[in-house]
Amino acid sequence: MSASRKVSVIVAAALLSAGCGASASDQVKAKVRELARTAAAHDYHRICDDVLAPALVSRLRSYGISCERAMNIALSGVRDPAISIGSTTVKGSSASVITLSMAAGQKASLETIGLIKTSHGWRVASLRSL
């Protein structure tokens, strides 16, 4: 493979992984899947830095708790989580996704995840049980 072809492949991969070219709905669903993956891995730092909306992280801090600590409290007992993504609605810079969340030893939960579009892409801003 020529050097210019390698560069083209690398640039294309970077654009695809960044969500470029994907619809807003696809980007929102990808962020919800990222939340599920990072929660399953108990990667609280990544959840706080890459998944949650900055305003939500700031709100946690205003209550005197770090985001990572709050995620540890909320998710440390969750084992084998799974999420099924249902209806997705995108309106401008906000979106909502209805999900069915499950985990070992816990009842399934129907939830609405609210997302906002930030300068760093879509971020989770709220979670509400239905």
Backbone torsions as a table, in degrees:
resi	resn	phi	psi	omega
1	MET	NA	134.0	-179.4
2	SER	-70.3	160.8	-179.8
3	ALA	-61.2	-41.1	-178.8
4	SER	-68.1	-34.3	177.5
5	ARG	-67.1	-41.0	178.0
6	LYS	-61.2	-43.6	179.2
7	VAL	-62.4	-42.9	179.1
8	SER	-61.1	-42.5	179.2
9	VAL	-64.7	-43.0	-179.8
10	ILE	-64.5	-44.4	179.6
11	VAL	-63.8	-43.9	179.3
12	ALA	-61.7	-42.8	178.3
13	ALA	-63.4	-41.2	179.4
14	ALA	-64.2	-42.4	179.4
15	LEU	-65.1	-41.7	179.1
16	LEU	-65.7	-41.9	-179.7
17	SER	-69.0	-24.4	178.6
18	ALA	-83.3	-5.4	178.6
19	GLY	91.5	1.9	179.2
20	CYS	-65.5	136.3	179.2
21	GLY	89.1	-16.6	177.9
22	ALA	-86.0	149.2	177.9
23	SER	-67.9	162.1	177.7
24	ALA	-59.0	-41.2	179.1
25	SER	-61.2	-42.5	178.0
26	ASP	-64.9	-39.5	178.8
27	GLN	-65.0	-40.7	178.6
28	VAL	-63.6	-47.4	178.8
29	LYS	-61.3	-38.5	177.8
30	ALA	-62.8	-38.4	179.3
31	LYS	-67.8	-37.9	177.4
32	VAL	-65.6	-40.7	176.7
33	ARG	-64.4	-36.9	177.0
34	GLU	-63.8	-40.2	176.0
35	LEU	-59.1	-45.5	-179.8
36	ALA	-63.0	-44.0	179.9
37	ARG	-64.0	-45.5	-177.6
38	THR	-70.4	-32.9	175.8
39	ALA	-66.8	-42.5	178.8
40	ALA	-62.5	-34.6	179.9
41	ALA	-85.4	-2.8	-176.4
42	HIS	54.3	38.7	179.3
43	ASP	-91.6	74.1	-173.0
44	TYR	-64.6	-35.3	179.0
45	HIS	-61.6	-46.1	-179.5
46	ARG	-67.4	-38.6	177.3
47	ILE	-57.1	-47.9	-176.3
48	CYS	-69.2	-36.8	-177.0
49	ASP	-84.9	-35.6	-169.6
50	ASP	-117.3	-13.2	-173.0
51	VAL	-114.1	-46.1	-176.6
52	LEU	-81.4	149.0	177.0
53	ALA	-67.0	140.2	179.3
54	PRO	-53.4	-37.3	179.9
55	ALA	-64.3	-35.6	177.9
56	LEU	-68.0	-42.8	177.8
57	VAL	-62.2	-42.1	178.1
58	SER	-63.8	-39.4	179.0
59	ARG	-62.2	-41.2	177.5
60	LEU	-60.8	-45.7	179.0
61	ARG	-60.1	-37.2	-179.2
62	SER	-66.1	-22.3	175.8
63	TYR	-86.7	1.0	176.3
64	GLY	86.2	21.9	178.9
65	ILE	-133.1	138.9	177.5
66	SER	-72.6	154.1	178.0
67	CYS	-59.2	-45.6	-178.4
68	GLU	-60.2	-40.1	179.1
69	ARG	-66.3	-43.7	178.5
70	ALA	-60.9	-42.5	178.9
71	MET	-66.8	-37.1	177.2
72	ASN	-61.6	-45.0	179.1
73	ILE	-62.6	-45.5	-175.4
74	ALA	-73.0	-32.8	-169.2
75	LEU	-116.7	-7.2	-173.0
76	SER	-61.5	-29.6	-179.8
77	GLY	-90.0	-0.5	-177.4
78	VAL	-81.0	124.8	179.9
79	ARG	-123.8	137.2	177.6
80	ASP	51.8	53.5	179.7
81	PRO	-72.3	151.5	175.3
82	ALA	-143.4	150.0	-179.6
83	ILE	-136.0	139.3	175.0
84	SER	-116.2	124.8	-176.8
85	ILE	-92.5	126.2	178.9
86	GLY	-105.5	-132.8	-176.8
87	SER	-59.5	133.3	178.8
88	THR	-124.2	128.4	179.6
89	THR	-124.7	127.5	177.2
90	VAL	-119.8	126.1	176.9
91	LYS	-132.3	100.7	-179.6
92	GLY	63.4	-119.0	-176.9
93	SER	-100.4	18.1	175.0
94	SER	-131.3	155.8	-178.4
95	ALA	-150.6	157.6	173.3
96	SER	-138.4	146.0	-179.0
97	VAL	-133.5	127.8	173.8
98	ILE	-89.6	128.8	-177.2
99	THR	-129.8	157.5	169.2
100	LEU	-115.1	115.3	-177.7
101	SER	-107.1	138.9	180.0
102	MET	-137.2	153.7	174.7
103	ALA	-155.0	154.9	-179.2
104	ALA	-56.6	129.7	176.5
105	GLY	76.4	7.9	-179.5
106	GLN	-127.0	152.9	176.4
107	LYS	-71.0	146.5	175.4
108	ALA	-65.3	150.7	-175.9
109	SER	-134.6	129.1	175.2
110	LEU	-92.6	125.7	-173.1
111	GLU	-138.3	157.5	169.6
112	THR	-111.3	124.4	176.4
113	ILE	-103.2	123.2	177.5
114	GLY	-96.5	136.5	179.3
115	LEU	-128.1	153.0	173.4
116	ILE	-126.8	151.4	176.7
117	LYS	-90.4	125.2	179.1
118	THR	-114.9	-179.9	177.3
119	SER	-66.2	-13.0	178.0
120	HIS	-109.2	19.3	179.3
121	GLY	99.3	-168.7	-177.8
122	TRP	-72.6	139.3	178.8
123	ARG	-136.5	147.2	178.6
124	VAL	-74.6	124.9	-177.8
125	ALA	-110.7	-24.1	-178.7
126	SER	-158.0	161.0	176.9
127	LEU	-142.3	124.1	-177.7
128	ARG	-134.8	128.6	176.0
129	SER	-72.2	142.7	178.0
130	LEU	-98.8	NA	NA
